[in-house]
Amino acid sequence: MTIRTRLVEYTHEGTTLEGFLAWDDAITGKRPAVAVVHAWAGRTAFECEKARQLAMMGYVGFAVDLYGKGVLGKSKEENAKLMAPFVENRAKLQGRIAQAIETLRAQPEVDAEKIAAIGFCFGGLTVLDLARTGADVRGVASFHGLFTPPGNTAGKKIKAKVLALHGWDDPMVPPNMVVDFAKEMTEAGADWQLHAFGNTMHAFTLPEANDPSFGTVYEPKADARSWAILREFLHEIFA
């Protein structure tokens, strides 16, 4: 096993973006690929490590960039300011993740017919929006993502299989929103599943999360279980 990496520049609406690609050079031929969408701070070492882990599983991992080359938030206030334009303009968010997916699809190591996307927090919202647009991807997986519908995809059929990995005690996604999400997915004709982890708050996969008053707390059991569920999901959708 020889994990190789490279940075990949692409543009959307005049913004230069930079993703991080990882693959196992010992594997010959094209292979399935998984986009990794970052949380509200931007593309950090966390997402790049997830791309490497996916490469070790035999996929191409691609940590995407939604904000711009080198743009990272360093505080809650900065993170919120970076995320706000996309939460307020979901069509912009949908266009940006679509461009990232097309960039990934075009890479020479990638089987263009076998694409998936996973996302964390804000990235979870993003990959759910990708599915909501009817995008031609095999599946999406949201880790402690927000479930708020975008308001511009009603009536669209979801082609991708959908996996939602959710902390039941997440104050940002209370139980009524979970029920609404289930109804939305069913009405869109999605092949969907949701795994809720008890005694688990928001950001449960992020080791640095330790702010109970804000609702963000790392939970190692949920972290491990959710990744195991993802592995099985990817095996299924790429079979």
N, C-alpha and C positions, 0 to 999 in steps of 0.2 A: 504493500500500500504506500503510495506516494501522493500526498495531498498537495496539489498545486493551487495557487491563487493568483488573481489579477484584478486590478481596478478597471471598471468599464464606465466610460463617460457616455452620457446620452442627454438629450434635451427635451424639454416640454414647455411650450408657450414662452420661449425665450430664456428659460432657466436652465443652466448647465447643472446636471446631476451626476453623481458618481456612485455606482454600485460596486459591491465586492463579490467576486465570483470564486467559488471553490469547487474542485473536482478531484477525483482520484485518477491520477495519470496512469495507473496500472490497468485500468479498465479501457478496453478498446471499443471504438464505435460510439454512436450517439446513445444517450441515456436520458431517463426522465429527469425533470428539473423542478425545483421547489424555490419559489421566491419567499424571502423572509422580510416581513414589513415591520419597521421599527415602531417603538413606543414614542411618546410625545417629545422626547429629547432629540430625536434624530437618529441616524445610523451610528451606533456605537459599537464597541468591542463585543457587547453581548450578542447583537444580531450577527456579527461576523463569525463569532464562535458557533452559533447555531448553523450557519452556512457550512462551516467546516464539519460539524457533526453530521449534517446531511450528506456531505461528500463521503464521509467515512461509511455511510450506509449504502453507498453506491449511486447516489443521485448527484446532480449538479445543484449546489446551493448558491443562491444569489441574494445577498443582503441588499435590498433596494434603498434608494434615497428619495424621499419625498420633498425635502426642503431645499436642497441646493448643495453643491460641492463644498464641503468643509463647514457647513452650517450645523451647529450643535447648540442646544440649550444647556445652561449651567445652573439653572434654578427653576423652581416651580413657576415663577413668574415668566421667565424666558420661555420655558417649555409651552406654557399656556398661550403665549403670544405667537409662537411658531405654529402651533396647532390650529389656532382660531380661524384663520382664513379658509382652512379646508373643512372644518366642522360647519362653518357658516355658509360655505359654497361646496356642497357635496358633488356637484357636477365637475368642479375643478379637481376634487379629490379623485373622482372616478376616472377622469381623463389622465391624471398623473399616474395612477397605478396601472392603467391600461398601457401607457407608454412603457413603463417598466417591464410589464409582461411581454410586450412585443420585442423589447431589447433582449430579454432573456431568451425568447423563442429563437432569435436570430443567431445566438452564439453557436459556434461550430461543434461544441461538445454535446449539444442539446437535441433530444428528440422533440421536434416542434409539436408533435401530436400529444405529448405527455407532459403537461404543465400543471402544477398546483401552486397554491400560495398559502402561507401561514402568517399570522400576525399577532403581535402582543400589545395589549391595551389599545391605544389609538390605531395600531396596526391591525388589531382584531376587527375594529370597526371598518377599516379600509378593505380587508379581504372579504368581509361580508358584503360591502358595497360592490366589490368586483363581481361577486356571485349575483347580486341583485340586478346588475345590468344585463344579465344573460350572457356573460362572457364565456368564451369557449375554452374553459379550463376544466381539468378532470375533477378538482376538488379544492375546497378552501377550509382552513382550520383556524378558528379564533381562540386565542388564549386570553382569558380575562378581558375580552373586548367589550365595547359598548354596543348595545343592541338597538339604539335609536334609529328608526327607519329614515331614509334620506328625503322622502317626499317626492321623488321624481322617478320612481321605478314601479309604481303601482300598475298592476296588469301584466308586467313582464314575467315570463317563465324563467325559473332558475335551472340552468343546465348542470351546473357543478354540484357534486355531492358536498354537503355542508356538515362540518363538525364544529360544535361550540363547546369549549372547555371553560367552565364557569365556577367561581367561588360563590357558594350559596349565601355567604354573609357579606358579599360585595355591596357596599352602600351606594355605589354608582349605578348598579343594575339590580334593583329590588325585585322581589318575586313577581309583582304585577307586570314588569317589563319582560320577564322571562316568559310568562304566559302569552303576552302579546307577540313576542318573537316567534314562539311556536306556532301561533295562529298565522302569522305572516308567512312563515316558511311553508306551511301546509297549503295555504291559498296560492302560493307561487309554484306549487307542484314540485317542490324540492325533495330530494332524497336527503333527509336531514337527521341528525342525532345531536343530543345535548347531554353532556356529563357534568353534573353539579357535585362539587366537593364540599362536604360539611365542615363547619368550623374553619372556613377559608374565606379570606377577604380578597380585595383587588390586588393585582400585581403579584400573585402568588408564585410566579416563576422567577422573579427578580431578586437575587440574593441580597441586594442592598436595600430592599424595601423594608422599612421598619418604622412606620408612622401610623400607629393605630388610630390616632385622632383624625387622620386624613383618609383612613380606610385602606392603606396600602401596607401589606405585611407578607413577607416571604413565608411560604409553607412548604417545607421540603417534601413531605409525603405527596401533596397535590402536584408539586413540580414533577416528581418522578412518575407518578401515575399518569399524568396528562401526556408526558412524552412517550410513555409506553403505548398509550391509546393512539397517539399520532402515528407511531411506527406501524401499527396494524392498519390504520386508515390508509396510509400511503401504499402499503402492500396491496390493499384491496383495490384502490382506484387505478393503480398502475399495472394490475395483473393483465 
